[in-house]
Amino acid sequence: MAQIFHRSTDTLSKLSIFGAAFLAAGTLWLVLAINRSPYVTRALEAREQPVPFSHAHHVGGIGIECRYCHTGVDRGAFAGIPPTRTCMNCHSQIWGQSPALEPVRASLRTGESLAWNRVHDLPGFAYFNHSAHVNRGVGCTTCHGRIDRMPLVWQHASLQMEWCLDCHRQPERYLRPLGEVYNPAYEPPADQLALGARLVQEHRIQPRTDCSTCHR
């Protein structure tokens, strides 16, 4: 029987099949890369606030510890936002008439809380307990980055599930002594894995990775 198609048709067919497979794989990789990118996660994006509060000044410059403002961080699920009275403990004496602080003074006069824009905003279906982490040696900067260097707060990490699981699967890579949890300048030692393994044993850390741990 006479050949209907030219021999080159076989080559073109094979190239088309392989090309389609590579295109599909490339498209999938691109979608995943975009999903992990700051464009989607909003990581590294500083958020505007009703008052330009600088952690770089208050934490890095003055040395105010995290728990002075975030009083619930070691006792409950939420770190908490300081009430206006906490701000005015200092600012009734320092920069008390600054125009930038008028929203704070107005909040104190009216009793209406400032509407801060949330930066680290987990989805409603994801549960996170601050106290369970900081009381086991997970430092503030592990999740929030060098907050003491941020004039305006930005999201340090993606906050995606794979980021959480990385720590739950290998907690020894991230743990620090309890006395260093609130130290923003803490640097892990050269023997971090050995230190972390010891802390896992000391604090009886058994991080779970099943779905119900976070999705309740």
N, C-alpha and C positions, 0 to 999 in steps of 0.2 A: 504493500500500500504506500502511496506517495506521501511524503512528509508534508503536512499542512503548514506547520509553523516553522520559522527559521530557527536554527540551533541557538541563536542569541536570545531567543525568548526564554529558554530555561535559565540562562544567567540573569536576565532581567527579573524573572519571577523570584529567584532566590534572593537577589538584592532587595526586592520589594518587601519580602517577608522579613529579612533581617533588619531592613530599614524601619519597618513598622514596629518591630520588637524594641529596637533601640529608641525610637521616638516615644513609645509608651513608657519605657523605663525612665527616659529623660524627663518626660512630663511629670511622672510620679515623683522623681527626685526634686524637681522644681517646686511642685506643690508643697512637699514636706519642708523644703528649705524656706519657702515663703512663710509657712505656718510657724516656723521656729524663729523667724526674723523679728527684729524690733518693730518692723512695720505692723505686724499683727499683735505681738505681745506687749508693745509699748515700753519695752525695756529701754533704759537709758534716756527716757523722755522726762524732763523736769516738768512738774505740774504747777501751774499757777495757783496761788492760795489767796484767801481774802486778806491775809497779812503776810508780808514777805519774811517769814520766819527762817532764819539761817541756822541749820545744825552746825555748819562749819564754825560759826561764831560761838554759839552757846555750848556746844559739846567740845569741838576742837580747840576753840580759843579760851573759853572760860573754864571748861572742864566739868560742866554739869553732867551728872550721871543719868543714864536712861530712866531709871526708876523714879527720879524726882518728878518727871512729867508723866511717864507711862507707869502709873502706880500699880496697875493690875497685872503686869506682865508675868510676874512669878507666882501669881495666885489664881489665875483663871485663863480662859480661852483667849480673851482679848487683851491686847496691850493697854488699850484705853487712851483717850484723848484728854489732855489736862483741862480742867475747868478754867474759866477766865480768872478766877481768884488766884490760881497758881501763877499765871503770868504776872498778875498785878502785885504779887508778893515782892517782886523786884522792881517792876516798872511803875509802881506808885512813887518810887524814889529816883529811879534812873530812866531818863528819856520820857518822863511822865507826860510831857506836853508835845511829844513828837507827832506830827501829822500822820505818819505811817501807822501809829498805834491807836488812832482814833476808833477803828472798828473794835479794838479790845476794850477801850474805855466805854464805848457805847454798849457793848455786850454786858459789861459790869453794871451799867446804869439800868438797863432794861431787863436784865436777867435772861436775855435771849442768846442761846449758844451761837458761837461762830460756825459758819457752814464750811468746814474744811473739806477740800477735795481729796478723796481717798486715793492713795497712790498704790499700795499693795492690796489690790481688790480681787480676792479669790471668788470663783463662781459660787453661787448659792448651794450647789450640790457637793461642794468640797469642804470638809470640816478640818480645821486646824486649831490646835490648842497650844498657845504660847507657853504656858507653865510646864507642860509636859516636855518641852524641848529645852528651855533655859535651865530648868532644874536638873537636867541630865548632861549639861555641858555643851549645848549648842549655842554658840555666841551670837550676839545680835548681828554682827557684821557678816556672819556666815550666810545669812539670808538677805540682809539689807545692804550689804556692801559697806564701804567706808563712809558711813553716815556723818562722821566728824569732818568730812571734806566737802560736804554738799551744801552750797548756799541755798538751793532749793532741792527738795527731795525728789529723786528719781528712782524708778524701779530697777534694782540691781540685776535681777535674774528674770528668766522667762516666766517663772511660776507655773510652768506646764508640768504635767504628771511625771514625765520622764526625769525632770529635774528633782522632784521630790523622791522618786524611787531610787535615784542614784545615791542619795544619802541614807535611805532606809536599808539599802542593800549592802552598803559599805560605810557604816557609821564611824568606824575607826579612822577614816580619812578626815573627819571633820570635828570630832570632839576635842574639847579643851578643858583644863581644870576649871572647877566651878568658880574659883576666885578670879578667873579671867573672862567670864562670860560677858560682862558689861564693859570690858576694856576694848575700845575700838582700834587701838594700835597693836593689839596682840598679833604676833606672827607665829605660825606653827613651827615647831622645832624640826631639826633634821630627822629625828627619830619619831616623826608624827605617827606612823603606823604602830610602832611599839607602844607609844603613849596612849593612842586611841584604843588599842586592844586591851590595855590595862584598865582604862576608864570604862570600857564596855563591861568588864568583869566586876569592877568596883560598884558600878551603879546598876548592875543587873539589867542591862539594856537588851531588850529583845524586840527590835523594831519589826513591826508587821508589814507585810506587803500585800495582804489580801484586800479585796475591793472594799469591804465593809469598814476598814480602818479609817478611811477618809470619806467614803460615800455612804452616809448614814441616812 
